[in-house]
């Protein structure tokens, strides 16, 4: 690790601890065993979530003070929170909880990275990682082809009818089912790193009880934010294309009218013309 990266991590850790200390002072009436444990758990969770995978995550650090306060308020309202967390994570004592929470947050990063990498390597989700200009240029060419070949237009219009929630459907189909502990880990990591994602104790409980899936969690994040998240995992330039465009690609690729290679998307114009006849008269 170079000196600049090391300095960033040291500064991030200082910011995390200062935010946790301020949250505890502002929420708890006086220092106690509960406030001390809350401080240690919050610092551990933020360390694991914001410093996993290399350099500190700027967006998450910017919101860390608000996140810390939300956790402290939740503990004040529900004093048994850390005891329930200890039982859920299977640690022997509350003293061991901070270390397990740090590990949990790091596990969330690893699990989410693995799940998204696998999902977006498969069709049709892979299309969302194509450069926008390339994907839309092929779609424009298909529009022109449909204008020239009425049979093709009628066939494609009838065959491809994406749902309003089509992207969410594809996520559900291609994302894995995670264990309850791993889902909580992912929830914690997302909550710290996606500033648009609001704290919801009900959602955390649903993750812990198996009632919140990974696709549910990601489906609740705005498309533009999901794109930034995917880019952060090194999955390429994510573009939230219209579902109709992606559905066309997927349908035509399955029937070998489109092909994908490292060089991009190619269209088998000859085969299209053989199957759908000569162009209509101008």
Order of alpha helices (4+ residues) and beta strands (2+ residues): alpha-alpha-alpha-alpha-alpha-alpha-alpha-alpha-alpha-alpha-alpha-alpha-alpha-alpha-beta-beta-alpha
